[in-house]
Amino acid sequence: MRMGGPLAVVALIAVGLLAIALLIVALVGRDNRRAYAIGFLVPFLVYAAIHSFTGHDELEPYDDFALPTTRSFQRPYMTFRTLTWIDLATGKSIPDYDPTADPSLHSGGGGGFGSKPKVTGRETPDRATFSLLAHSLIAVSLAVIGAKFAVLIHNSHDGG
């Protein structure tokens, strides 16, 4: 969670704890609570499995082979992202740095064979943390819809 911030860490821990709690309810609960928990967990786990086992980096929104949900994070990421240019020799940020002024200075620049960049860009939040939070938000949203649907189906079988 490099550069994701404490709020991102807390949010991801909360999602994990919610899934664990609902797994417990699904295993030992009864009636509507159990239906809700199962209805929550099925879409949540299916979404997580699909995005975990694709063979591509589903935490990189600019990966051409990532799933459409991951690639859809590009525009929102650019809205939230801040880019800070760092002098690698001193470790200090460079205000008002223009990477087009001398591309050989920054990473990815054509400084010649074996040359090391002198300036690099640092994105905050990093792409992986942003994508993980966005995937969690989608998974939880789908899970809540699934949970409400499961309770609706459960109640219709009970005549209520």
C-alpha positions, -999 to 999 in steps of 0.1 A, spaced: 0 0 0 29 23 -7 15 59 -9 -20 47 -5 -25 64 28 -39 52 61 -75 57 49 -69 32 20 -55 7 44 -84 11 68 -109 7 40 -93 -24 26 -91 -40 61 -128 -31 67 -138 -48 34 -118 -79 44 -134 -80 79 -169 -76 64 -163 -105 41 -151 -127 69 -180 -117 92 -205 -125 64 -188 -158 58 -194 -167 94 -230 -156 92 -234 -177 60 -221 -208 78 -240 -205 111 -268 -179 105 -304 -187 98 -332 -173 77 -328 -138 62 -294 -132 77 -280 -163 61 -296 -155 28 -281 -120 29 -246 -133 38 -247 -159 10 -261 -134 -15 -233 -110 -5 -205 -135 -7 -212 -151 -40 -209 -120 -63 -182 -106 -41 -160 -138 -44 -168 -143 -81 -157 -107 -89 -126 -111 -68 -117 -144 -84 -122 -132 -119 -99 -102 -113 -74 -122 -93 -68 -150 -117 -67 -134 -152 -30 -137 -156 -27 -99 -161 -20 -71 -137 -55 -61 -127 -41 -34 -104 -26 -15 -134 -53 5 -152 -30 12 -182 -23 -25 -189 -37 -32 -224 -46 -67 -214 -64 -59 -182 -102 -64 -180 -125 -36 -190 -133 -28 -154 -97 -22 -146 -91 -1 -177 -122 20 -168 -102 33 -138 -80 54 -161 -100 86 -161 -110 86 -124 -74 78 -115 -62 109 -134 -87 130 -116 -74 119 -81 -37 115 -89 -10 141 -81 24 138 -97 54 150 -79 88 152 -96 117 140 -74 154 147 -77 170 113 -73 203 128 -61 187 147 -31 154 129 -27 136 163 -27 106 173 -47 111 197 -76 83 223 -78 72 234 -112 93 208 -130 87 205 -167 97 171 -180 96 182 -216 124 208 -210 150 180 -209 137 145 -213 171 130 -207 168 139 -170 137 119 -161 130 82 -161 121 71 -196 142 98 -211 168 92 -238 199 99 -218 220 73 -237 231 38 -231 235 30 -195 226 64 -183 205 67 -151 176 92 -148 182 121 -125 145 129 -119 116 106 -115 78 112 -111 59 98 -81 22 94 -83 0 97 -53 -20 76 -47 -1 49 -65 -21 30 -93 -22 -3 -75 -38 11 -43 -63 32 -63 -73 2 -84 -76 -21 -54 -99 4 -37 -119 8 -69 -122 -30 -73 -133 -33 -37 -160 -6 -42 -173 -24 -72 -172 -58 -55 -190 -45 -24 -216 -28 -46 -223 -60 -66 -223 -79 -33 -250 -57 -17 -272 -60 -48 -267 -98 -46 -275 -99 -9 -307 -79 -13 -317 -102 -42 -310 -133 -21 -332 -120 7 -360 -112 -18 -358 -147 -32 -357 -162 3 -387 -143 14 -407 -152 -17 -402 -189 -9 -413 -184 27 -445 -167 15 -435 -134 30 
